[in-house]
Amino acid sequence: MSFTDNFGNPKGLLGRMMLVSMDKEHLPMAKWAYGQIELPQEGVAADIGCGGASIR
């Protein structure tokens, strides 16, 4: 699997490293975006986009 193949379907050590990097690089933007919306007390938000898809 080539480096660029990992963007669409990360696998193996290289894919894991890419996901960790994406999470780190996208976190400031995600925090900013979540700060721009107001959720009700019982509300839930889903971040549907790129990155490691970790639950925060």
PyMOL Python script that loads the backbone (N, CA, C, O; Angstrom):
from pymol import cmd

cmd.read_pdbstr("""\
ATOM      1  N   MET A   1       0.850  -1.169   0.000  1.00  0.00           N
ATOM      2  CA  MET A   1       0.000   0.000   0.000  1.00  0.00           C
ATOM      3  C   MET A   1       0.901   1.239   0.000  1.00  0.00           C
ATOM      4  O   MET A   1       1.846   1.325   0.784  1.00  0.00           O
ATOM      5  N   SER A   2       0.605   2.185  -0.873  1.00  0.00           N
ATOM      6  CA  SER A   2       1.413   3.399  -0.950  1.00  0.00           C
ATOM      7  C   SER A   2       0.951   4.424   0.077  1.00  0.00           C
ATOM      8  O   SER A   2      -0.120   4.291   0.668  1.00  0.00           O
ATOM      9  N   PHE A   3       1.762   5.433   0.278  1.00  0.00           N
ATOM     10  CA  PHE A   3       1.444   6.496   1.227  1.00  0.00           C
ATOM     11  C   PHE A   3       0.104   7.152   0.889  1.00  0.00           C
ATOM     12  O   PHE A   3      -0.723   7.360   1.776  1.00  0.00           O
ATOM     13  N   THR A   4      -0.114   7.476  -0.379  1.00  0.00           N
ATOM     14  CA  THR A   4      -1.349   8.162  -0.770  1.00  0.00           C
ATOM     15  C   THR A   4      -2.579   7.271  -0.639  1.00  0.00           C
ATOM     16  O   THR A   4      -3.678   7.787  -0.435  1.00  0.00           O
ATOM     17  N   ASP A   5      -2.434   5.952  -0.749  1.00  0.00           N
ATOM     18  CA  ASP A   5      -3.570   5.043  -0.549  1.00  0.00           C
ATOM     19  C   ASP A   5      -4.111   5.149   0.876  1.00  0.00           C
ATOM     20  O   ASP A   5      -5.298   4.919   1.111  1.00  0.00           O
ATOM     21  N   ASN A   6      -3.252   5.491   1.811  1.00  0.00           N
ATOM     22  CA  ASN A   6      -3.648   5.573   3.206  1.00  0.00           C
ATOM     23  C   ASN A   6      -4.598   6.736   3.494  1.00  0.00           C
ATOM     24  O   ASN A   6      -5.269   6.730   4.526  1.00  0.00           O
ATOM     25  N   PHE A   7      -4.668   7.723   2.616  1.00  0.00           N
ATOM     26  CA  PHE A   7      -5.594   8.829   2.846  1.00  0.00           C
ATOM     27  C   PHE A   7      -7.043   8.358   2.799  1.00  0.00           C
ATOM     28  O   PHE A   7      -7.864   8.831   3.586  1.00  0.00           O
ATOM     29  N   GLY A   8      -7.369   7.462   1.917  1.00  0.00           N
ATOM     30  CA  GLY A   8      -8.745   7.004   1.765  1.00  0.00           C
ATOM     31  C   GLY A   8      -9.113   5.833   2.646  1.00  0.00           C
ATOM     32  O   GLY A   8     -10.281   5.658   2.992  1.00  0.00           O
ATOM     33  N   ASN A   9      -8.129   5.026   3.014  1.00  0.00           N
ATOM     34  CA  ASN A   9      -8.410   3.835   3.802  1.00  0.00           C
ATOM     35  C   ASN A   9      -7.161   3.446   4.592  1.00  0.00           C
ATOM     36  O   ASN A   9      -6.459   2.502   4.231  1.00  0.00           O
ATOM     37  N   PRO A  10      -6.885   4.192   5.688  1.00  0.00           N
ATOM     38  CA  PRO A  10      -5.641   3.959   6.432  1.00  0.00           C
ATOM     39  C   PRO A  10      -5.521   2.544   6.979  1.00  0.00           C
ATOM     40  O   PRO A  10      -6.470   2.007   7.551  1.00  0.00           O
ATOM     41  N   LYS A  11      -4.353   1.946   6.801  1.00  0.00           N
ATOM     42  CA  LYS A  11      -4.096   0.594   7.295  1.00  0.00           C
ATOM     43  C   LYS A  11      -2.642   0.497   7.749  1.00  0.00           C
ATOM     44  O   LYS A  11      -1.778   1.235   7.275  1.00  0.00           O
ATOM     45  N   GLY A  12      -2.395  -0.405   8.651  1.00  0.00           N
ATOM     46  CA  GLY A  12      -1.032  -0.695   9.080  1.00  0.00           C
ATOM     47  C   GLY A  12      -0.394   0.439   9.862  1.00  0.00           C
ATOM     48  O   GLY A  12      -1.062   1.396  10.254  1.00  0.00           O
ATOM     49  N   LEU A  13       0.893   0.318  10.082  1.00  0.00           N
ATOM     50  CA  LEU A  13       1.632   1.301  10.869  1.00  0.00           C
ATOM     51  C   LEU A  13       1.604   2.681  10.211  1.00  0.00           C
ATOM     52  O   LEU A  13       1.395   3.688  10.889  1.00  0.00           O
ATOM     53  N   LEU A  14       1.812   2.730   8.908  1.00  0.00           N
ATOM     54  CA  LEU A  14       1.803   4.009   8.201  1.00  0.00           C
ATOM     55  C   LEU A  14       0.429   4.684   8.314  1.00  0.00           C
ATOM     56  O   LEU A  14       0.339   5.894   8.523  1.00  0.00           O
ATOM     57  N   GLY A  15      -0.619   3.901   8.177  1.00  0.00           N
ATOM     58  CA  GLY A  15      -1.966   4.443   8.302  1.00  0.00           C
ATOM     59  C   GLY A  15      -2.244   4.960   9.697  1.00  0.00           C
ATOM     60  O   GLY A  15      -2.870   6.007   9.862  1.00  0.00           O
ATOM     61  N   ARG A  16      -1.779   4.228  10.712  1.00  0.00           N
ATOM     62  CA  ARG A  16      -1.962   4.643  12.112  1.00  0.00           C
ATOM     63  C   ARG A  16      -1.232   5.954  12.372  1.00  0.00           C
ATOM     64  O   ARG A  16      -1.756   6.851  13.033  1.00  0.00           O
ATOM     65  N   MET A  17      -0.010   6.051  11.841  1.00  0.00           N
ATOM     66  CA  MET A  17       0.760   7.283  12.005  1.00  0.00           C
ATOM     67  C   MET A  17       0.053   8.459  11.331  1.00  0.00           C
ATOM     68  O   MET A  17       0.055   9.575  11.850  1.00  0.00           O
ATOM     69  N   MET A  18      -0.543   8.201  10.185  1.00  0.00           N
ATOM     70  CA  MET A  18      -1.263   9.249   9.469  1.00  0.00           C
ATOM     71  C   MET A  18      -2.480   9.717  10.271  1.00  0.00           C
ATOM     72  O   MET A  18      -2.747  10.916  10.349  1.00  0.00           O
ATOM     73  N   LEU A  19      -3.221   8.775  10.869  1.00  0.00           N
ATOM     74  CA  LEU A  19      -4.395   9.143  11.653  1.00  0.00           C
ATOM     75  C   LEU A  19      -4.019   9.965  12.882  1.00  0.00           C
ATOM     76  O   LEU A  19      -4.702  10.933  13.218  1.00  0.00           O
ATOM     77  N   VAL A  20      -2.952   9.586  13.541  1.00  0.00           N
ATOM     78  CA  VAL A  20      -2.482  10.351  14.711  1.00  0.00           C
ATOM     79  C   VAL A  20      -2.117  11.772  14.277  1.00  0.00           C
ATOM     80  O   VAL A  20      -2.451  12.739  14.962  1.00  0.00           O
ATOM     81  N   SER A  21      -1.445  11.892  13.160  1.00  0.00           N
ATOM     82  CA  SER A  21      -1.062  13.207  12.650  1.00  0.00           C
ATOM     83  C   SER A  21      -2.288  14.033  12.282  1.00  0.00           C
ATOM     84  O   SER A  21      -2.351  15.221  12.596  1.00  0.00           O
ATOM     85  N   MET A  22      -3.269  13.410  11.616  1.00  0.00           N
ATOM     86  CA  MET A  22      -4.497  14.123  11.252  1.00  0.00           C
ATOM     87  C   MET A  22      -5.224  14.624  12.501  1.00  0.00           C
ATOM     88  O   MET A  22      -5.676  15.768  12.549  1.00  0.00           O
ATOM     89  N   ASP A  23      -5.330  13.764  13.500  1.00  0.00           N
ATOM     90  CA  ASP A  23      -5.997  14.167  14.743  1.00  0.00           C
ATOM     91  C   ASP A  23      -5.311  15.382  15.359  1.00  0.00           C
ATOM     92  O   ASP A  23      -5.974  16.334  15.772  1.00  0.00           O
ATOM     93  N   LYS A  24      -3.987  15.345  15.419  1.00  0.00           N
ATOM     94  CA  LYS A  24      -3.224  16.435  16.024  1.00  0.00           C
ATOM     95  C   LYS A  24      -3.386  17.727  15.239  1.00  0.00           C
ATOM     96  O   LYS A  24      -3.597  18.791  15.820  1.00  0.00           O
ATOM     97  N   GLU A  25      -3.287  17.635  13.931  1.00  0.00           N
ATOM     98  CA  GLU A  25      -3.361  18.833  13.088  1.00  0.00           C
ATOM     99  C   GLU A  25      -4.768  19.418  13.005  1.00  0.00           C
ATOM    100  O   GLU A  25      -4.917  20.634  12.883  1.00  0.00           O
ATOM    101  N   HIS A  26      -5.790  18.591  13.068  1.00  0.00           N
ATOM    102  CA  HIS A  26      -7.168  19.072  12.923  1.00  0.00           C
ATOM    103  C   HIS A  26      -7.805  19.503  14.243  1.00  0.00           C
ATOM    104  O   HIS A  26      -8.854  20.146  14.232  1.00  0.00           O
ATOM    105  N   LEU A  27      -7.197  19.165  15.371  1.00  0.00           N
ATOM    106  CA  LEU A  27      -7.793  19.468  16.669  1.00  0.00           C
ATOM    107  C   LEU A  27      -8.054  20.956  16.886  1.00  0.00           C
ATOM    108  O   LEU A  27      -9.146  21.296  17.341  1.00  0.00           O
ATOM    109  N   PRO A  28      -7.121  21.867  16.591  1.00  0.00           N
ATOM    110  CA  PRO A  28      -7.422  23.285  16.800  1.00  0.00           C
ATOM    111  C   PRO A  28      -8.634  23.766  15.996  1.00  0.00           C
ATOM    112  O   PRO A  28      -9.438  24.551  16.499  1.00  0.00           O
ATOM    113  N   MET A  29      -8.768  23.300  14.758  1.00  0.00           N
ATOM    114  CA  MET A  29      -9.901  23.694  13.930  1.00  0.00           C
ATOM    115  C   MET A  29     -11.202  23.106  14.471  1.00  0.00           C
ATOM    116  O   MET A  29     -12.234  23.777  14.465  1.00  0.00           O
ATOM    117  N   ALA A  30     -11.161  21.868  14.932  1.00  0.00           N
ATOM    118  CA  ALA A  30     -12.357  21.237  15.493  1.00  0.00           C
ATOM    119  C   ALA A  30     -12.798  21.952  16.764  1.00  0.00           C
ATOM    120  O   ALA A  30     -13.990  22.185  16.963  1.00  0.00           O
ATOM    121  N   LYS A  31     -11.848  22.301  17.622  1.00  0.00           N
ATOM    122  CA  LYS A  31     -12.187  23.031  18.843  1.00  0.00           C
ATOM    123  C   LYS A  31     -12.818  24.379  18.509  1.00  0.00           C
ATOM    124  O   LYS A  31     -13.797  24.782  19.136  1.00  0.00           O
ATOM    125  N   TRP A  32     -12.259  25.073  17.522  1.00  0.00           N
ATOM    126  CA  TRP A  32     -12.828  26.345  17.098  1.00  0.00           C
ATOM    127  C   TRP A  32     -14.263  26.152  16.600  1.00  0.00           C
ATOM    128  O   TRP A  32     -15.163  26.900  16.983  1.00  0.00           O
ATOM    129  N   ALA A  33     -14.469  25.153  15.750  1.00  0.00           N
ATOM    130  CA  ALA A  33     -15.801  24.916  15.181  1.00  0.00           C
ATOM    131  C   ALA A  33     -16.826  24.586  16.268  1.00  0.00           C
ATOM    132  O   ALA A  33     -17.945  25.098  16.240  1.00  0.00           O
ATOM    133  N   TYR A  34     -16.453  23.740  17.215  1.00  0.00           N
ATOM    134  CA  TYR A  34     -17.371  23.404  18.311  1.00  0.00           C
ATOM    135  C   TYR A  34     -17.686  24.623  19.161  1.00  0.00           C
ATOM    136  O   TYR A  34     -18.763  24.702  19.753  1.00  0.00           O
ATOM    137  N   GLY A  35     -16.762  25.573  19.230  1.00  0.00           N
ATOM    138  CA  GLY A  35     -17.004  26.802  19.976  1.00  0.00           C
ATOM    139  C   GLY A  35     -17.962  27.747  19.272  1.00  0.00           C
ATOM    140  O   GLY A  35     -18.457  28.695  19.882  1.00  0.00           O
ATOM    141  N   GLN A  36     -18.230  27.501  17.996  1.00  0.00           N
ATOM    142  CA  GLN A  36     -19.111  28.362  17.218  1.00  0.00           C
ATOM    143  C   GLN A  36     -20.579  27.929  17.271  1.00  0.00           C
ATOM    144  O   GLN A  36     -21.459  28.660  16.817  1.00  0.00           O
ATOM    145  N   ILE A  37     -20.837  26.760  17.814  1.00  0.00           N
ATOM    146  CA  ILE A  37     -22.211  26.263  17.865  1.00  0.00           C
ATOM    147  C   ILE A  37     -22.679  26.164  19.315  1.00  0.00           C
ATOM    148  O   ILE A  37     -21.878  26.017  20.238  1.00  0.00           O
ATOM    149  N   GLU A  38     -23.978  26.247  19.486  1.00  0.00           N
ATOM    150  CA  GLU A  38     -24.559  26.114  20.812  1.00  0.00           C
ATOM    151  C   GLU A  38     -25.470  24.893  20.814  1.00  0.00           C
ATOM    152  O   GLU A  38     -26.429  24.820  20.047  1.00  0.00           O
ATOM    153  N   LEU A  39     -25.165  23.956  21.669  1.00  0.00           N
ATOM    154  CA  LEU A  39     -25.959  22.740  21.775  1.00  0.00           C
ATOM    155  C   LEU A  39     -26.831  22.813  23.019  1.00  0.00           C
ATOM    156  O   LEU A  39     -26.408  23.341  24.047  1.00  0.00           O
ATOM    157  N   PRO A  40     -28.048  22.284  22.929  1.00  0.00           N
ATOM    158  CA  PRO A  40     -28.864  22.181  24.142  1.00  0.00           C
ATOM    159  C   PRO A  40     -28.190  21.246  25.146  1.00  0.00           C
ATOM    160  O   PRO A  40     -27.335  20.444  24.772  1.00  0.00           O
ATOM    161  N   GLN A  41     -28.569  21.347  26.404  1.00  0.00           N
ATOM    162  CA  GLN A  41     -27.980  20.525  27.465  1.00  0.00           C
ATOM    163  C   GLN A  41     -27.939  19.042  27.074  1.00  0.00           C
ATOM    164  O   GLN A  41     -26.946  18.364  27.336  1.00  0.00           O
ATOM    165  N   GLU A  42     -28.996  18.541  26.458  1.00  0.00           N
ATOM    166  CA  GLU A  42     -29.069  17.124  26.075  1.00  0.00           C
ATOM    167  C   GLU A  42     -28.566  16.898  24.652  1.00  0.00           C
ATOM    168  O   GLU A  42     -28.687  15.796  24.116  1.00  0.00           O
ATOM    169  N   GLY A  43     -28.003  17.940  24.038  1.00  0.00           N
ATOM    170  CA  GLY A  43     -27.609  17.853  22.635  1.00  0.00           C
ATOM    171  C   GLY A  43     -26.375  16.998  22.409  1.00  0.00           C
ATOM    172  O   GLY A  43     -25.594  16.727  23.321  1.00  0.00           O
ATOM    173  N   VAL A  44     -26.231  16.589  21.170  1.00  0.00           N
ATOM    174  CA  VAL A  44     -25.103  15.770  20.740  1.00  0.00           C
ATOM    175  C   VAL A  44     -24.613  16.333  19.413  1.00  0.00           C
ATOM    176  O   VAL A  44     -25.407  16.787  18.589  1.00  0.00           O
ATOM    177  N   ALA A  45     -23.298  16.302  19.212  1.00  0.00           N
ATOM    178  CA  ALA A  45     -22.725  16.748  17.950  1.00  0.00           C
ATOM    179  C   ALA A  45     -21.917  15.612  17.346  1.00  0.00           C
ATOM    180  O   ALA A  45     -21.251  14.858  18.056  1.00  0.00           O
ATOM    181  N   ALA A  46     -21.985  15.504  16.042  1.00  0.00           N
ATOM    182  CA  ALA A  46     -21.186  14.507  15.328  1.00  0.00           C
ATOM    183  C   ALA A  46     -20.229  15.245  14.402  1.00  0.00           C
ATOM    184  O   ALA A  46     -20.651  16.084  13.607  1.00  0.00           O
ATOM    185  N   ASP A  47     -18.950  14.934  14.504  1.00  0.00           N
ATOM    186  CA  ASP A  47     -17.940  15.498  13.634  1.00  0.00           C
ATOM    187  C   ASP A  47     -17.747  14.505  12.505  1.00  0.00           C
ATOM    188  O   ASP A  47     -17.104  13.469  12.673  1.00  0.00           O
ATOM    189  N   ILE A  48     -18.310  14.835  11.353  1.00  0.00           N
ATOM    190  CA  ILE A  48     -18.221  13.934  10.208  1.00  0.00           C
ATOM    191  C   ILE A  48     -17.266  14.572   9.210  1.00  0.00           C
ATOM    192  O   ILE A  48     -17.607  15.544   8.536  1.00  0.00           O
ATOM    193  N   GLY A  49     -16.080  14.017   9.128  1.00  0.00           N
ATOM    194  CA  GLY A  49     -15.074  14.594   8.257  1.00  0.00           C
ATOM    195  C   GLY A  49     -13.861  13.707   8.210  1.00  0.00           C
ATOM    196  O   GLY A  49     -13.963  12.482   8.263  1.00  0.00           O
ATOM    197  N   CYS A  50     -12.704  14.340   8.110  1.00  0.00           N
ATOM    198  CA  CYS A  50     -11.486  13.560   8.008  1.00  0.00           C
ATOM    199  C   CYS A  50     -10.770  13.503   9.341  1.00  0.00           C
ATOM    200  O   CYS A  50     -11.058  14.290  10.242  1.00  0.00           O
ATOM    201  N   GLY A  51      -9.857  12.592   9.465  1.00  0.00           N
ATOM    202  CA  GLY A  51      -9.106  12.422  10.699  1.00  0.00           C
ATOM    203  C   GLY A  51      -9.243  11.001  11.208  1.00  0.00           C
ATOM    204  O   GLY A  51      -9.724  10.111  10.506  1.00  0.00           O
ATOM    205  N   GLY A  52      -8.818  10.811  12.419  1.00  0.00           N
ATOM    206  CA  GLY A  52      -8.783   9.473  13.017  1.00  0.00           C
ATOM    207  C   GLY A  52     -10.105   9.000  13.576  1.00  0.00           C
ATOM    208  O   GLY A  52     -10.207   7.870  14.054  1.00  0.00           O
ATOM    209  N   ALA A  53     -11.110   9.839  13.526  1.00  0.00           N
ATOM    210  CA  ALA A  53     -12.456   9.489  13.991  1.00  0.00           C
ATOM    211  C   ALA A  53     -12.478   9.072  15.459  1.00  0.00           C
ATOM    212  O   ALA A  53     -13.259   8.210  15.862  1.00  0.00           O
ATOM    213  N   SER A  54     -11.623   9.688  16.237  1.00  0.00           N
ATOM    214  CA  SER A  54     -11.650   9.388  17.663  1.00  0.00           C
ATOM    215  C   SER A  54     -12.793  10.119  18.335  1.00  0.00           C
ATOM    216  O   SER A  54     -13.149  11.228  17.937  1.00  0.00           O
ATOM    217  N   ILE A  55     -13.357   9.510  19.335  1.00  0.00           N
ATOM    218  CA  ILE A  55     -14.484  10.098  20.050  1.00  0.00           C
ATOM    219  C   ILE A  55     -13.945  10.948  21.178  1.00  0.00           C
ATOM    220  O   ILE A  55     -13.107  10.495  21.958  1.00  0.00           O
ATOM    221  N   ARG A  56     -14.416  12.164  21.266  1.00  0.00           N
ATOM    222  CA  ARG A  56     -13.963  13.098  22.318  1.00  0.00           C
ATOM    223  C   ARG A  56     -15.137  13.508  23.152  1.00  0.00           C
ATOM    224  O   ARG A  56     -14.984  14.289  24.092  1.00  0.00           O
TER     225      ARG A  56
END
""", "prot")
cmd.dss("prot")
cmd.show_as("cartoon", "prot")
cmd.util.cbc("prot")
cmd.orient("prot")
